[in-house]
Amino acid sequence: MKRTCCLLGYLLCMTFSANAQKLIPTNYFSSPLGIDLSVTGAFGEIRPNHLHSGADFQVQKKEGLPVYAVADGFVSRIKISPVGFGNALYIDHPNGFTSVYGHLYNYNDSIASYARIKQYEKKSFEVDLFPAHDHDTIWVRQGEPIAFAGNSGSSFGAHLHFELRNTETERIINPLLFGLKTKDNYSPYIDFITVYPESAESFADGSNKPLKFNVSKVLGGEYRLKGNDTIDVFGEFGIGVQAFDYLYNDSDRNGWYSLKMLLDKAPFFSMQLDSFAFSETRFINASLDYSDSYWNGTRIVQSVKLPGDELSLHNSGSGNGKISIKDDHYHELVVIVGDLSGKQAVLRCTLHGRKPVSKVEVPDPESPDTVVVFSYLKDNNFNTSDLALQFPKGTLFDDLGFQYSRMPIRKGYYSARHCLHVPYVPLKGKMLVSIKADKLPPRLRSMALLARIDQQGHLSTAGGSYSDGYVKAETNLFDSYAIVVDSVPPKIKPIRDRNKHHRNIKFNVSDNLSGIDKYYAEINHKWALVEWDPKNDLMVYNYDQLVRKGKNTFKLTLIDKKGNKSSYSTLIRQ
């Protein structure tokens, strides 16, 4: 770690570069790893409710592989969190870009020492540090070891999450566009397509419902529909595609780079995963067949763009991704899925304009208990005698025929169960749910929250608190909600380790509903640094300078989000 007055000149250079930078340099950044780069998670890959913001590189399936600075720069941020990127490092570079390294096992000695000092100063495992702001500039050189790859935070296997961002705007850019060499031995593949009739007068193979068509590979990267290669269509409809890419082996399924759809050689939809803003990431839900994703786990990208969809990655043209066929001619549909190396999967099939001769029954929509039409362009409200909903403008992707029903109060609930629309329709933003708490005893108000109840009756926390006679919470998920109470303290269970040479103590920790909010530990009545790994329900205290020879008293205290507290004390002998 070096402190230097040169920071001012460097920052001026950074500012100039950020403003002047327009093009993506392809020979500026070196590899963040000392092994061949193999992608296990592609940039922009579709994940639940978000787009993957970087590239995941394999690290030989183990923690501890050295991670290197991809260019000269200074450490602009160190974030240590039990979730998200876990141990993360941000480096600003003089060309106007920031490199980000996530899920790290640890940092190099100088960065780790700085972070540890700050953790003790703040008495918190979770820290968000900006060293240059504190006049503690940490300079790094290209190729310098800065950290070790790991599995920290919301990660489920050792890997390096790597990003490159525009420093000024924080817009994320596909890191593979910068000339990083990766293994890519396989072409993308197309799983199936779906045809979506867009009106009551639109049909595909005589059906007004979405129809899925399986495909098969015939030669090279060419695909055809299985069975009959012609689909009879009439009216307006959209096309959905499920496709993936294999990169360095044929077992790790990744996202594709580009998707294009053409009718009679004219493009009507395209998407290319070059760059996006964090504010856009949830908008991918509007581009998916969200209902099929909810029920079947698919990742079908639809050509038709919802009116409230602001995702900048796709181009749906003047027809908004819809195609119209009302003649009796044959038309060629082409779907092209590409990767960054130029390899493609191409599906060609025929759409034959043909109106059904016999009458087709169009199913009636469900008849909910209550239907109110909400405009996606306005603020919307919905009220009953014991429920108030607020949908600020920007909450919806499209106009919505809102469905509502109410189920009676049951044991364990302190309100009726309110069924808010259906869980397979995505929300763009958050709605405010307020449920009347007239059945909630005053002594339980501080422990009340809203629970989300799924189709199987399983409860999960939606958070919230009591205020002005209601329990209120914000949520971006339609489902069923009711008032519940969390009066149970978190659980702490020591993990017995027979190896007496281990210099740590471990605990299984859990909470029944609201979730662990705060925790702290003391060794000999002094604050101690305990690491938390929520995905494994694990807390670890690694013995440090506070542990002295002989007997040491250790105490761990957990507090959940409703104030319930539990503690565990033990002796550590050294």
WOZI-V986225 format. One record per residue. N is the residue number from 1. OMEGA is omega in radians with two decimals (none if undefined). Layout:
N_OMEGA ; N_OMEGA
//
This chain:
1_-3.13 ; 2_3.03 ; 3_-3.03 ; 4_3.08 ; 5_3.10 ; 6_-3.09 ; 7_-3.10 ; 8_3.11 ; 9_-3.14 ; 10_3.14 ; 11_3.08 ; 12_3.08 ; 13_3.14 ; 14_-3.11 ; 15_3.12 ; 16_-3.11 ; 17_-3.12 ; 18_-3.13 ; 19_-3.08 ; 20_-3.02 ; 21_3.10 ; 22_-3.05 ; 23_3.10 ; 24_3.14 ; 25_-3.10 ; 26_3.12 ; 27_-3.08 ; 28_-3.05 ; 29_3.05 ; 30_-3.10 ; 31_3.07 ; 32_-3.12 ; 33_3.13 ; 34_3.09 ; 35_3.07 ; 36_-3.12 ; 37_3.07 ; 38_-3.05 ; 39_3.05 ; 40_3.06 ; 41_-3.00 ; 42_3.04 ; 43_3.11 ; 44_3.12 ; 45_-3.09 ; 46_3.09 ; 47_3.11 ; 48_3.06 ; 49_3.10 ; 50_3.01 ; 51_3.12 ; 52_-2.95 ; 53_3.13 ; 54_3.02 ; 55_3.06 ; 56_3.12 ; 57_3.11 ; 58_-3.08 ; 59_3.10 ; 60_3.03 ; 61_3.11 ; 62_3.08 ; 63_3.02 ; 64_3.12 ; 65_-3.12 ; 66_3.08 ; 67_-3.01 ; 68_3.04 ; 69_-3.07 ; 70_3.09 ; 71_3.04 ; 72_3.09 ; 73_3.08 ; 74_-3.13 ; 75_-3.11 ; 76_-3.10 ; 77_2.99 ; 78_3.13 ; 79_3.09 ; 80_-3.06 ; 81_3.07 ; 82_-3.12 ; 83_3.11 ; 84_-3.13 ; 85_-3.14 ; 86_3.03 ; 87_-3.05 ; 88_-3.11 ; 89_-3.13 ; 90_3.13 ; 91_3.07 ; 92_-3.10 ; 93_-3.04 ; 94_3.12 ; 95_3.04 ; 96_3.10 ; 97_3.08 ; 98_3.05 ; 99_-3.07 ; 100_-3.10 ; 101_-3.03 ; 102_3.13 ; 103_-3.08 ; 104_3.04 ; 105_3.11 ; 106_3.11 ; 107_3.03 ; 108_-2.97 ; 109_-3.06 ; 110_3.13 ; 111_3.13 ; 112_3.13 ; 113_3.11 ; 114_-3.10 ; 115_-3.11 ; 116_3.10 ; 117_-3.13 ; 118_3.10 ; 119_3.12 ; 120_3.10 ; 121_-3.09 ; 122_-3.09 ; 123_-3.10 ; 124_2.99 ; 125_-3.12 ; 126_-3.13 ; 127_3.05 ; 128_-2.93 ; 129_3.09 ; 130_-2.97 ; 131_-3.09 ; 132_3.11 ; 133_3.14 ; 134_-3.13 ; 135_3.10 ; 136_-3.02 ; 137_3.11 ; 138_-3.12 ; 139_3.05 ; 140_3.09 ; 141_3.09 ; 142_-3.14 ; 143_3.12 ; 144_3.05 ; 145_-3.10 ; 146_-3.05 ; 147_3.10 ; 148_-3.10 ; 149_-3.07 ; 150_-3.03 ; 151_-3.05 ; 152_3.12 ; 153_-3.09 ; 154_-3.13 ; 155_-3.08 ; 156_3.11 ; 157_-3.08 ; 158_3.06 ; 159_3.02 ; 160_2.99 ; 161_-3.04 ; 162_3.13 ; 163_2.88 ; 164_-3.08 ; 165_2.90 ; 166_-3.03 ; 167_-3.06 ; 168_-3.04 ; 169_-3.05 ; 170_3.07 ; 171_-3.08 ; 172_-3.11 ; 173_3.13 ; 174_-3.05 ; 175_-3.13 ; 176_3.04 ; 177_-3.06 ; 178_3.06 ; 179_3.08 ; 180_-3.08 ; 181_3.14 ; 182_3.03 ; 183_3.05 ; 184_-3.04 ; 185_-2.98 ; 186_3.07 ; 187_3.00 ; 188_3.05 ; 189_-3.14 ; 190_-3.10 ; 191_3.10 ; 192_3.01 ; 193_3.09 ; 194_3.06 ; 195_-3.07 ; 196_3.00 ; 197_-3.02 ; 198_3.09 ; 199_3.12 ; 200_-3.14 ; 201_-3.12 ; 202_-3.04 ; 203_3.00 ; 204_-3.04 ; 205_3.07 ; 206_-3.11 ; 207_3.07 ; 208_3.14 ; 209_3.05 ; 210_-3.14 ; 211_3.11 ; 212_3.12 ; 213_3.10 ; 214_-3.11 ; 215_3.09 ; 216_3.12 ; 217_-3.08 ; 218_-3.12 ; 219_3.14 ; 220_3.10 ; 221_-3.11 ; 222_3.14 ; 223_3.05 ; 224_3.00 ; 225_3.03 ; 226_-3.13 ; 227_-3.13 ; 228_-3.08 ; 229_-3.11 ; 230_3.08 ; 231_3.05 ; 232_-3.09 ; 233_3.02 ; 234_3.08 ; 235_-3.14 ; 236_-3.13 ; 237_3.06 ; 238_3.12 ; 239_3.05 ; 240_-3.11 ; 241_2.92 ; 242_-3.11 ; 243_-3.14 ; 244_3.08 ; 245_2.93 ; 246_-3.09 ; 247_-3.04 ; 248_2.97 ; 249_-3.06 ; 250_3.10 ; 251_3.11 ; 252_-3.10 ; 253_-3.11 ; 254_3.05 ; 255_3.10 ; 256_3.11 ; 257_-3.09 ; 258_3.11 ; 259_-3.12 ; 260_3.09 ; 261_-3.12 ; 262_3.01 ; 263_-3.08 ; 264_3.07 ; 265_3.12 ; 266_-3.13 ; 267_3.05 ; 268_3.05 ; 269_3.00 ; 270_3.07 ; 271_3.14 ; 272_-2.96 ; 273_-3.13 ; 274_-3.01 ; 275_3.03 ; 276_3.11 ; 277_-3.14 ; 278_-3.13 ; 279_-3.10 ; 280_-2.83 ; 281_-3.12 ; 282_-3.11 ; 283_3.12 ; 284_3.12 ; 285_-3.14 ; 286_3.14 ; 287_-3.12 ; 288_2.81 ; 289_-2.99 ; 290_3.13 ; 291_-3.14 ; 292_3.08 ; 293_-3.14 ; 294_-3.04 ; 295_-2.97 ; 296_3.11 ; 297_-3.13 ; 298_3.07 ; 299_-3.08 ; 300_3.07 ; 301_-3.08 ; 302_-3.14 ; 303_-3.05 ; 304_-3.09 ; 305_3.08 ; 306_-3.02 ; 307_-3.14 ; 308_-3.13 ; 309_-3.11 ; 310_3.13 ; 311_-3.05 ; 312_-3.00 ; 313_-3.05 ; 314_3.10 ; 315_-3.10 ; 316_3.06 ; 317_-3.08 ; 318_3.14 ; 319_3.10 ; 320_3.10 ; 321_3.10 ; 322_2.97 ; 323_-3.07 ; 324_3.07 ; 325_-3.13 ; 326_3.09 ; 327_3.10 ; 328_-3.10 ; 329_3.05 ; 330_-3.10 ; 331_-3.13 ; 332_3.01 ; 333_3.11 ; 334_3.06 ; 335_-3.11 ; 336_3.08 ; 337_-3.05 ; 338_2.99 ; 339_-3.04 ; 340_-3.14 ; 341_3.10 ; 342_3.11 ; 343_-3.04 ; 344_2.87 ; 345_-3.04 ; 346_3.06 ; 347_3.05 ; 348_3.05 ; 349_-3.07 ; 350_3.02 ; 351_-3.10 ; 352_3.11 ; 353_-3.13 ; 354_3.09 ; 355_3.13 ; 356_-3.14 ; 357_3.13 ; 358_3.14 ; 359_3.13 ; 360_3.11 ; 361_3.08 ; 362_-3.06 ; 363_3.05 ; 364_3.05 ; 365_3.11 ; 366_3.11 ; 367_-3.13 ; 368_3.14 ; 369_-3.13 ; 370_3.06 ; 371_3.04 ; 372_-3.14 ; 373_3.11 ; 374_3.04 ; 375_3.13 ; 376_-3.11 ; 377_-3.03 ; 378_2.87 ; 379_3.12 ; 380_3.12 ; 381_3.09 ; 382_-3.07 ; 383_2.94 ; 384_-3.11 ; 385_-3.11 ; 386_3.14 ; 387_3.02 ; 388_3.10 ; 389_3.07 ; 390_3.09 ; 391_3.10 ; 392_3.07 ; 393_-3.10 ; 394_3.13 ; 395_-3.02 ; 396_3.03 ; 397_-3.04 ; 398_3.01 ; 399_-2.98 ; 400_2.93 ; 401_-2.98 ; 402_3.12 ; 403_-3.12 ; 404_2.98 ; 405_-3.04 ; 406_3.10 ; 407_-3.05 ; 408_3.10 ; 409_3.13 ; 410_-3.10 ; 411_-3.14 ; 412_3.09 ; 413_3.09 ; 414_3.05 ; 415_2.95 ; 416_3.06 ; 417_-3.06 ; 418_-3.10 ; 419_-3.04 ; 420_-3.14 ; 421_-3.10 ; 422_-3.02 ; 423_-3.10 ; 424_2.98 ; 425_-3.05 ; 426_3.00 ; 427_3.12 ; 428_3.12 ; 429_-3.07 ; 430_2.99 ; 431_3.07 ; 432_3.14 ; 433_3.11 ; 434_-3.13 ; 435_-3.09 ; 436_-3.03 ; 437_-3.10 ; 438_3.09 ; 439_-3.08 ; 440_3.10 ; 441_-3.13 ; 442_-3.09 ; 443_-3.10 ; 444_-3.05 ; 445_-3.10 ; 446_-3.10 ; 447_-3.07 ; 448_3.06 ; 449_3.03 ; 450_3.07 ; 451_2.99 ; 452_-3.05 ; 453_-3.07 ; 454_-3.05 ; 455_3.14 ; 456_3.13 ; 457_3.12 ; 458_-3.11 ; 459_2.95 ; 460_-3.07 ; 461_2.95 ; 462_3.13 ; 463_3.11 ; 464_-3.10 ; 465_-3.14 ; 466_3.08 ; 467_3.01 ; 468_3.05 ; 469_3.14 ; 470_2.88 ; 471_-2.98 ; 472_3.08 ; 473_3.01 ; 474_3.13 ; 475_3.06 ; 476_3.13 ; 477_2.94 ; 478_3.08 ; 479_3.09 ; 480_-3.09 ; 481_3.09 ; 482_3.07 ; 483_3.02 ; 484_-3.12 ; 485_3.03 ; 486_3.13 ; 487_-3.06 ; 488_3.13 ; 489_3.09 ; 490_3.12 ; 491_3.08 ; 492_3.13 ; 493_3.13 ; 494_3.07 ; 495_-3.10 ; 496_-3.14 ; 497_-3.10 ; 498_3.12 ; 499_-3.07 ; 500_-3.11 ; 501_3.10 ; 502_-3.10 ; 503_3.05 ; 504_3.05 ; 505_-3.02 ; 506_-3.14 ; 507_2.87 ; 508_-3.13 ; 509_3.14 ; 510_3.05 ; 511_-2.98 ; 512_-3.02 ; 513_-2.97 ; 514_3.12 ; 515_3.13 ; 516_-3.11 ; 517_-3.09 ; 518_3.00 ; 519_3.04 ; 520_-3.13 ; 521_3.10 ; 522_3.00 ; 523_-3.06 ; 524_3.07 ; 525_3.05 ; 526_-3.11 ; 527_-3.12 ; 528_-3.11 ; 529_3.10 ; 530_3.13 ; 531_-3.07 ; 532_3.10 ; 533_-3.03 ; 534_-3.07 ; 535_3.09 ; 536_-3.12 ; 537_-2.97 ; 538_2.93 ; 539_-3.07 ; 540_2.96 ; 541_3.07 ; 542_-3.07 ; 543_-3.14 ; 544_-3.06 ; 545_-3.13 ; 546_3.14 ; 547_-3.11 ; 548_3.10 ; 549_-3.12 ; 550_-3.10 ; 551_3.09 ; 552_3.09 ; 553_-3.14 ; 554_3.12 ; 555_3.10 ; 556_-3.13 ; 557_3.09 ; 558_3.09 ; 559_3.13 ; 560_-3.01 ; 561_3.03 ; 562_3.02 ; 563_3.10 ; 564_-3.00 ; 565_3.00 ; 566_-3.12 ; 567_3.07 ; 568_3.14 ; 569_3.12 ; 570_3.07 ; 571_3.02 ; 572_-3.14 ; 573_3.11 ; 574_none
//
